[in-house]
Amino acid sequence: MRIAVGGFQHESNSFAPVPTGWAQFQTPGDFPGVQRGPAMLDTLRGIALPMAGIIRALEDAGAAIVPLAWAVANPAGPVTAEAFERVLGLLVAALSDALDGGPLDGVVLELHGAMIAEGFPDAEGEVLRRIRAVVGTDVAITASLDPHANLTPAMVALADALSPYRTYPHVDMHAAGARAAMLALARIRRGRPWARTVRQLDYLTALTAQCTLVPPMAAAMAERARLATLHGCAELAFCFGFPYCDFHGCGPAIVAFAEDQAGADAAADALQSWLDRHEPEFAVAVPPAADGVAMAIAAARRASRAVILADTQDNPGGGGHGDTTGLLAELIRQGAQGAVLGCINDAESAAACHAADVGATLPLALGGRSDGAPLAVTATIEALGDGRFTCTGPVARGNPVDLGPTALLRVAPGVRVIVASTKMQALDQALFTHMGVDPAAQAIVAVKSSVHFRAHFEPIADRVIIVAAPGPVVADPAVLPFRSLRPGLRLRPGANRP
């Protein structure tokens, strides 16, 4: 059995200030750069993304793996036309070469599901269209997806099966990749497509309401699993949607793949009915930074463990640039003690610190490159680093990171901040420990993240507080100036509910 594998992942925020170009795929910071050919398999075997699971499952099944190409960039603004065509061009060219070497039984892809590219708002739909055009209708095509995928009918029509991760924080990416591979093998053995049904929900949910560790999403995923078994689905996929994509297909969706149409319809209808009944529970409020910092300071006085503050609106994992300073400014203004923030993306300030060396004190206009609002601080340099480390936590364990020149600064008597030369979502304690900071020993740890931080930081936390400081990954997507959503899509759970 001969199966081709490849990947193209990006989560695009239509409202983020910085577009995603070819350079962002070449050097994504906390992932390997663009991969192609046989070396791709060795590079990706140990990475915390679905491709490692895809490779392992196919090898265990004795399949002959044909590597195509693979590329990931950190979430940001939409992908430029040049970058989209270059990455997709690598995939399609390699697929053409693979066919010259003999027939393919299947293609297994690692996709995201929330990519927008210049000229292609449903970018994954276009990726699948071009792959399908090359291999024809008889070759099995399956893909793993991020659960933040905006699952579209075009994607469902062009693939034989689509399987999102079950968790957010994403701690099951290997499992999702393996599942996509096993679905391809099952489709090949089956000899014909499964029946399928897609249901797009009619409201958006914020990222902070999508965490599968807590209600209501924890209950929703338990119900998904029950219904998949009850109705004998090959896959019952629930994608939460990425509510910062301004296009017709944005929003949560369900797709059921089953032996027959009646089973697919019954499973999809039952899950949609459960979600409809629980819709109001997905409306989650987030306090402003000033209130959150006040709560954190009060909690830290009584706590024996760290209080975690999450800066959701500048989350680099949702398209934030990682350089806004609203939360840092509030920590300073309120006189927080024992506080550290990770991290501010500011290559210029990091370079100035490396030029000054450890122990120096210097004025900095810190961060604010994306929003034009830097924070004036007098910083004392406590440590310098090269920004290279390996992640150790549940979401990204084993992933190599290169943030470039990095500095640990004291910017107030009780407040420190890590400054790096590129952005990274604070989803792993190694972001702090590689600079000599033990998060568990701090009174307050501020992270630029919405949900992923919970997997590695919640176990050390006395309390977790999500806050809204300025940034493009807004806690309430309803305030965004959408132009291209489909008619009838409601911007908040429960709002204008029929």
C-alpha positions, 0 to 999 in steps of 0.5 A: 500500500503506497500512501503520500503524506504532507501538511500545510497549516496556518490559522489566519486572523482576518483582523491581525495587523501582520500578514503571513508570508513565505518567510514565516513558513521558512522560520516559524520560531517554535516549529521546524521550517518548510520540509520536503522529501525523505528528510521530512520524515526524520525531522517530523517524527518527534514533533508535537503535531499530527504528522508524527502520528501520521508517520507512526500509524502508517509505518505500523501498518506496513504502508510505503510512505511517500513524503511530499512537503510540509509547512507551518507558520504561526497564527497571524494575518491571512497568508499572502498569495505568494506564500500560499502558491509556493507552499501549495506548489511544493505539495502538488509538484511532489504529488505529481512526482510521486505518481510518476513513481507508481499509483497511490492508494491514498493521501494523508494531510495535516491541515488546520482548517482556519487558513485564509489566503489572498484570493482563497478565503476557504484556503483548505478547500482550495488545497483539497481541490488541487490535491483531488484534481491531481489524484482523481476520485478513486484515491483516498484523501483524509486529513487531520484538522485543528478543532478551531477549523472553520469546516466548510461543505467544500472541504467535506465534499473533497475529502474522504474523512476529516478528523479534528483533535479532540482537545483544547489545549491540544494534547492529542495531536499525535492521536489525531494524525494517527486517526487520519491515517487509520481512516485512510487505510479503512477507506482504502479497504472499504473501496468506496466513500462513507456517507457524510453529513455536514451541519454548520451552526449559526453562531460564533463562540469565543476561544475562551469558551472552547476549552475542553478541560472545563464546561461547557465544551468538556460536556460537549466533547463527551456527548460527541464521543457517546453519539459517535459510538451510538451511531457507529460513525467512522468519524464524528467531527466537531470543529469549534470554529475560529471566530476571527476569519471573515468569510462565508464559512466561519463558525462551528460545524459538525460532520459525520462519516458513517456506513449509511446516510441514515446513520450520518444524519442521525449522529449529526442531528443529535450532536447539533440538537445537544449543542442547541440546547446548551448554546447559552452556556458558551457565552463567556465573559472576560474581565478587563486587564485592570480588574484581572490584575487587581484580582491577581494581586489580591489572590497572590497575597493569600495563595501558596502557588502561582496566580496565572494571568492570561492575556487572551487578546494578544495571544500569538496562537490566535493571530496576535503579534505578541507585543502589546503591553497593556497587561504589563503596564497594568501590572506596573501601575498596580504595583504587582509583586513577584510578577513575571510576564512571558513574553514580549515580541520585540527584536529591537529591544532584545538587540539593545539589551544584548548590546548593553549586557547583563546588569545594565540599566537602560531606557526602552520603548518596549513592544508596541510594534504592531499597534504603535503603543510601546511602553516606556520603561527603565529596564535592568537586564537580569539575564540574556539568552539565545532563545533556543530551547525544547518544549517540555509540556503536554502541548508541544513536548519535543518541539525545538524553539528558536526565539532569537536573542532574548532578555529577562528584564526587571521593569519595576520593583516587583515586575519582570518581563521576558523579551524575545526576537520573535513571537511565541504563545506561552504554552510551555513553562520552558519559555520561562525556565530557559531564562532561569525563571521557575514559574512555580516559584512566582507569585504572578505569572502572566502569559500571552495565551487564551487556553493552551497555557492551561495544559502546562501552567494550570497544574502549578496554579492557585488560580487562573484569571483570563483578562482582556488587554488590547490586542487583535484576538478579541475576547468577544468576536462580536465587536469585530467589523466583519464584512463577509460572514454568511447571512444569519450567522449570529456573533454571540451564543444566545444573541438573537436566538430564534 
